[in-house]
Amino acid sequence: MKSFILILFLPTLLPAAELPDIRSVPADLVVPALSEGPPVAGKRVRHGLSVLYLPTDWKADAKWPVIVELAGNGGYTNKFGDVSTGLPEGSNLGYGLSAGRGFIWLCVPYLNAKGDQIAIKWWGDAPAYDPQPTLKNLRETVKSVCRDFNGDESKIVLAGFSRGAIACNYLGLHDDETAKLWCAFFAYSHYDGVKKWPYPDSDRESALVRLKRLGNRPQFICGEGSNAQETEQYLRPLLPNADLTFLSTGFRNHNDAWTLRPSPAREKAREWLLSATKK
């Protein structure tokens, strides 16, 4: 088992409101617009209810690691102008981490209780928030993309922002069948079990049952301001020997578009991603 890795840099000592805004750093990446037609290298297209991007260097005769991404809650805005639509096409992490090369990027939605529409907030329908339709679609979509586009089933990273960060464990480790899909996890802003949410089994005792399915797989846990430090305080006593990396983005924003801009945090995140998928 690897030891805890704690990576922090000076901006985390400042209150979140005093940290720089992401818009103060020019973006060096622009997520490709959605295109019509079948998936091909360098295009981002709808794939059922999901959104699929094949990297610019994709070839059918090679195996490719996969970033599977889950979005934040929709209907979100804040005083800094950050917005989350809750839709898979609004996600940015996978493209920012890969720069569009070397990884298949798959953005999978959450589904309502009937499993026929995208859930903009949480998963299922209130108050039950049944995750099963979402979990079934998640497993089937990941397996079909790996089968049809040469995704490497041994190198699938589950990533998520806000709701998606919580879902890395709540959904990603919800049961043994789903948990075995992933080689690593990238959780940006929030984490399963740190606080209670409106859906069932968001308490710490239930989160610990899910966390036991992590095993020795690595997780990269980051957030704006001191968000990641708060998660570290929660997790350190529970998993003293786990392979976990904690990092502040160095920005004030609750916005996954920080990965579309150069920063020390993005550099560390990319290094971690390559390490997590090199095996």
Secondary structure per residue as TSV (DSSP state, phi and psi in degrees):
chain	resnum	aa	ss	phi	psi
A	1	M	-	360.0	141.3
A	2	K	-	-86.6	158.9
A	3	S	-	-82.5	163.5
A	4	F	-	-60.4	139.5
A	5	I	E	-114.2	118.6
A	6	L	E	-115.9	112.8
A	7	I	-	-116.2	115.7
A	8	L	-	-133.9	151.4
A	9	F	-	-134.8	166.7
A	10	L	G	-47.6	-41.6
A	11	P	G	-56.6	-22.4
A	12	T	G	-68.0	-14.7
A	13	L	G	-76.8	-14.7
A	14	L	S	-90.2	150.9
A	15	P	-	-59.3	150.1
A	16	A	G	-55.6	-39.6
A	17	A	G	-64.6	-21.1
A	18	E	G	-94.0	-4.4
A	19	L	S	-77.3	158.5
A	20	P	-	-66.5	152.5
A	21	D	-	-81.6	146.2
A	22	I	G	-60.4	-28.1
A	23	R	G	-73.3	-8.0
A	24	S	G	-78.1	-10.6
A	25	V	S	-114.4	117.3
A	26	P	-	-59.8	137.3
A	27	A	-	-69.8	139.2
A	28	D	S	-108.6	3.8
A	29	L	-	-135.4	144.6
A	30	V	-	-127.6	122.7
A	31	V	-	-63.0	129.6
A	32	P	-	-58.9	142.0
A	33	A	-	-66.3	155.1
A	34	L	E	-64.6	136.1
A	35	S	E	-116.3	158.8
A	36	E	S	-86.0	161.5
A	37	G	S	97.1	-178.2
A	38	P	S	-75.8	161.1
A	39	P	-	-64.7	132.1
A	40	V	-	-141.9	166.5
A	41	A	B	-57.0	131.2
A	42	G	T	83.5	3.8
A	43	K	-	-113.7	146.8
A	44	R	E	-111.8	119.9
A	45	V	E	-134.1	160.0
A	46	R	E	-74.1	138.0
A	47	H	E	-133.3	86.5
A	48	G	T	68.0	-129.8
A	49	L	T	-88.1	-5.0
A	50	S	E	-93.9	174.5
A	51	V	E	-124.8	128.5
A	52	L	E	-120.6	135.9
A	53	Y	E	-128.1	124.3
A	54	L	B	-96.6	132.2
A	55	P	-	-62.6	160.0
A	56	T	T	-61.6	-25.4
A	57	D	T	-99.2	14.2
A	58	W	-	-64.6	136.8
A	59	K	-	-137.4	147.2
A	60	A	T	-73.7	-14.4
A	61	D	T	-100.8	20.3
A	62	A	S	-135.1	159.8
A	63	K	-	-93.5	143.5
A	64	W	E	-128.8	132.2
A	65	P	E	-64.5	156.4
A	66	V	E	-127.7	132.3
A	67	I	E	-102.0	117.0
A	68	V	E	-102.4	121.7
A	69	E	E	-118.2	139.8
A	70	L	E	-118.0	132.3
A	71	A	-	-81.8	167.8
A	72	G	-	-77.4	175.7
A	73	N	-	-64.4	144.2
A	74	G	S	-82.3	169.1
A	75	G	S	73.4	18.1
A	76	Y	E	-99.2	131.7
A	77	T	E	-142.4	158.6
A	78	N	-	-141.6	-179.4
A	79	K	T	-68.4	-15.4
A	80	F	T	-90.7	0.3
A	81	G	-	86.3	14.1
A	82	D	-	-78.8	139.7
A	83	V	E	-133.9	141.2
A	84	S	E	-130.3	125.3
A	85	T	-	-86.3	-20.5
A	86	G	-	80.9	0.8
A	87	L	S	-98.9	150.4
A	88	P	G	-61.2	-31.2
A	89	E	G	-72.2	-10.4
A	90	G	G	-88.3	0.3
A	91	S	-	-80.6	152.7
A	92	N	-	-132.3	-19.0
A	93	L	H	-58.1	-50.1
A	94	G	H	-61.0	-38.6
A	95	Y	H	-71.9	-41.0
A	96	G	H	-64.4	-37.7
A	97	L	H	-73.7	-33.2
A	98	S	H	-100.3	-16.3
A	99	A	T	57.7	23.6
A	100	G	T	82.7	9.5
A	101	R	S	-130.1	148.1
A	102	G	S	82.1	-13.9
A	103	F	S	-136.8	135.3
A	104	I	E	-71.6	138.5
A	105	W	E	-120.7	117.3
A	106	L	E	-123.3	117.6
A	107	C	E	-103.2	112.9
A	108	V	-	-106.3	136.4
A	109	P	-	-82.9	168.2
A	110	Y	-	-93.7	147.7
A	111	L	B	-116.2	156.3
A	112	N	-	-72.0	-179.2
A	113	A	T	-63.6	-32.2
A	114	K	T	-79.2	-17.1
A	115	G	S	77.9	17.3
A	116	D	S	-115.3	-2.2
A	117	Q	S	-140.8	155.3
A	118	I	B	-74.6	133.8
A	119	A	-	-89.5	118.5
A	120	I	S	-76.1	-33.2
A	121	K	S	-121.0	131.1
A	122	W	S	52.2	-135.2
A	123	W	S	-149.7	154.8
A	124	G	S	66.3	-153.3
A	125	D	S	-123.9	144.7
A	126	A	T	-66.7	147.0
A	127	P	T	-92.7	-3.7
A	128	A	T	-75.5	-34.8
A	129	Y	-	50.2	51.8
A	130	D	-	-65.6	118.3
A	131	P	-	-85.4	-6.2
A	132	Q	H	-62.5	-43.7
A	133	P	H	-60.2	-38.3
A	134	T	H	-65.6	-43.6
A	135	L	H	-64.6	-42.9
A	136	K	H	-61.8	-46.2
A	137	N	H	-65.0	-39.1
A	138	L	H	-60.2	-50.5
A	139	R	H	-62.2	-45.8
A	140	E	H	-66.7	-39.1
A	141	T	H	-68.5	-43.3
A	142	V	H	-61.0	-46.1
A	143	K	H	-65.8	-38.5
A	144	S	H	-70.1	-38.3
A	145	V	H	-66.3	-41.1
A	146	C	H	-62.9	-40.6
A	147	R	H	-68.1	-44.1
A	148	D	H	-86.7	-22.2
A	149	F	H	-128.1	21.0
A	150	N	T	62.1	38.7
A	151	G	E	-70.8	140.8
A	152	D	E	-84.6	109.4
A	153	E	E	-65.7	-13.9
A	154	S	E	-91.0	-3.0
A	155	K	E	-135.0	59.8
A	156	I	E	-110.5	119.4
A	157	V	E	-103.1	128.0
A	158	L	E	-94.7	122.7
A	159	A	E	-125.1	151.8
A	160	G	E	-163.5	153.3
A	161	F	E	-113.1	128.0
A	162	S	T	58.8	-107.8
A	163	R	H	-51.0	-40.4
A	164	G	H	-68.1	-32.0
A	165	A	H	-66.7	-42.7
A	166	I	H	-62.4	-41.0
A	167	A	H	-68.0	-19.8
A	168	C	H	-52.7	-40.0
A	169	N	H	-96.9	-44.3
A	170	Y	H	-61.0	-43.2
A	171	L	T	-94.8	-47.1
A	172	G	T	-63.1	-29.9
A	173	L	T	-115.1	22.5
A	174	H	S	-65.7	-33.7
A	175	D	S	-152.7	166.0
A	176	D	H	-63.1	-38.5
A	177	E	H	-63.6	-42.7
A	178	T	H	-74.9	-40.4
A	179	A	H	-61.9	-30.2
A	180	K	T	-75.7	-7.0
A	181	L	T	-71.3	-28.4
A	182	W	-	-102.3	144.6
A	183	C	S	-97.9	-19.0
A	184	A	E	-166.2	168.0
A	185	F	E	-137.7	138.2
A	186	F	E	-123.2	105.2
A	187	A	E	-110.3	114.1
A	188	Y	E	-109.0	112.1
A	189	S	S	71.4	99.7
A	190	H	-	96.1	164.6
A	191	Y	-	-163.1	140.3
A	192	D	T	-57.0	123.8
A	193	G	T	97.9	-13.8
A	194	V	S	-67.9	-39.3
A	195	K	S	-144.1	164.7
A	196	K	-	-85.3	145.7
A	197	W	-	-124.7	176.2
A	198	P	S	-75.2	-5.4
A	199	Y	S	-96.5	158.2
A	200	P	T	-61.8	151.6
A	201	D	T	62.8	32.6
A	202	S	-	-91.2	1.1
A	203	D	S	-72.3	164.5
A	204	R	H	-66.7	-35.4
A	205	E	H	-62.7	-44.1
A	206	S	H	-67.8	-38.4
A	207	A	H	-62.9	-34.5
A	208	L	H	-67.3	-35.1
A	209	V	H	-60.5	-43.8
A	210	R	H	-66.8	-41.0
A	211	L	H	-62.1	-28.5
A	212	K	T	-65.5	-18.4
A	213	R	T	-81.8	-6.0
A	214	L	-	-66.3	-41.4
A	215	G	T	66.5	-138.0
A	216	N	T	-101.2	17.6
A	217	R	-	-75.8	145.7
A	218	P	-	-79.6	148.7
A	219	Q	E	-129.2	137.0
A	220	F	E	-107.0	117.4
A	221	I	E	-118.9	114.5
A	222	C	E	-135.9	166.3
A	223	G	E	-175.3	167.4
A	224	E	S	-72.6	151.7
A	225	G	T	56.6	-129.9
A	226	S	T	-99.5	16.3
A	227	N	H	-54.3	-47.0
A	228	A	H	-68.8	-32.6
A	229	Q	H	-65.1	-36.9
A	230	E	H	-65.6	-39.0
A	231	T	H	-67.2	-38.1
A	232	E	H	-60.9	-40.2
A	233	Q	H	-63.7	-33.9
A	234	Y	H	-72.9	-42.8
A	235	L	H	-84.9	-32.3
A	236	R	T	-53.8	-46.5
A	237	P	T	-67.4	-26.5
A	238	L	T	-80.9	-38.3
A	239	L	-	-131.7	70.2
A	240	P	T	-65.0	-20.1
A	241	N	T	-113.9	12.1
A	242	A	S	-76.4	160.4
A	243	D	-	-91.0	80.2
A	244	L	E	-122.9	136.1
A	245	T	E	-115.5	130.8
A	246	F	E	-115.7	137.5
A	247	L	E	-155.9	136.9
A	248	S	E	-86.1	142.5
A	249	T	-	-67.7	-23.1
A	250	G	S	84.9	2.7
A	251	F	S	-116.0	164.4
A	252	R	S	-89.0	-11.8
A	253	N	-	-84.2	142.9
A	254	H	-	-94.3	80.2
A	255	N	-	-160.9	118.9
A	256	D	G	-74.4	-1.5
A	257	A	G	-74.4	0.0
A	258	W	G	-62.6	-26.4
A	259	T	G	-74.3	-9.0
A	260	L	G	-90.7	8.0
A	261	R	S	-129.5	145.8
A	262	P	-	-67.8	138.6
A	263	S	-	-166.4	159.4
A	264	P	H	-58.1	-35.8
A	265	A	H	-64.8	-44.2
A	266	R	H	-64.6	-37.8
A	267	E	H	-61.6	-44.8
A	268	K	H	-64.7	-40.6
A	269	A	H	-63.5	-41.0
A	270	R	H	-66.5	-39.5
A	271	E	H	-60.9	-43.6
A	272	W	H	-62.6	-43.8
A	273	L	H	-59.8	-44.9
A	274	L	H	-64.5	-39.9
A	275	S	H	-65.7	-40.4
A	276	A	H	-69.8	-21.1
A	277	T	T	-115.5	13.3
A	278	K	-	-86.3	-15.3
A	279	K	-	-68.7	360.0
